[in-house]
Amino acid sequence: MDDRPLDTSPEVHELYQFMLMQLTPEERFIRGALMFDAARGMVLASLPKGLSPDELRRRLYERIYGEPLPADFPTKNNAEHLRPETTRAPG
């Protein structure tokens, strides 16, 4: 499978892949996280101002993942079980 972007020549794509593989796994992870943060910022900037936190979360999820936010997705009102003080390790 060719994962090369349509606007990138095979030679440039090969060079990019080579340069990427010269990074440590940690450096590649950090770059991926920074790219995700940048994409998230662009999506947030494109959404209407004044949305409720739940509506903002719903729209952000849909724009990033391309599907509706699951109905059982944790919200501020239903995420009690996710708080560190209420989560206990098994045993």
N, C-alpha and C positions, 0 to 999 in steps of 0.2 A: 504494500500500500504506500502510495506517495503522499506524505504529509506536508509537502512543500506548498506554500501559498501560491496562488495562481499568478501573482505579480512578481514572483521571485525566480530568478534563473537557477537552474540546477547547480551551477558553480557557486553562486552566492549562498544558496541554501546549504551546500556541503561545507563551505567555510564557516557558516554560522554554527552548524551542528558540531564541527570540530572545536570551535572556540567554546561552545557551551560545555562540551565534555571535558575541557581543560579545567573547569571550575570544580571545586569540591562539592559533594552532595549538599552540604550546608549552604554554600553560596548559591547553588541552583534553587534550593528551597526558598532562601531569602528573596531572590529575584522573582520567583513565582508569587510569593506573598506580596511583594511590592507592586507587581503588576495587577494582582487582584485588588489591592487597596486603591490603585489608580482607577481601575474600571469601576469600582464601587463608588468612588468619588464622582466620576462622570455621570453615573446613573443618578445619584442623589442630586446633583446639580440640575439634572434635566426634569426632575419631578416637581409638581406644583408645590408652592410654599403653603404652610399652614395645615398640612395633613396631620391627622392624629398619629401617635406613635404606632398603633396597630396597623393603620392604613399605610403608613410609610413602610413598615416592615413587609406588609403584603405585596406592595408594588415593587419594592426593591427585590424581593425574592423572585417574583414573576419575571422581572426584567433580566436578572442574572441567570436564572435557571431555566427560563422559557416554559414554565408550567405553573399552574396555580399553587399557591401556598396550601399545603395540606391542612385540613380542618383541625387536626389534632396537634398542629405545630404549637409549641409552647409560647404563651404570651405572658405579659406581666401579671395578668390575673390568674393564669392556670399553671404557672411554673413553680409552685411551692416545692414540689418534689425535686427540683433541680438546684435548689439553694444549697451551698456547701454545708451550712449548719444542720440541714435536714437529711443530708446524704451520708450514709454510713457504709463503710467497707463491710463486705460479707464476713461472717464469722464472729 
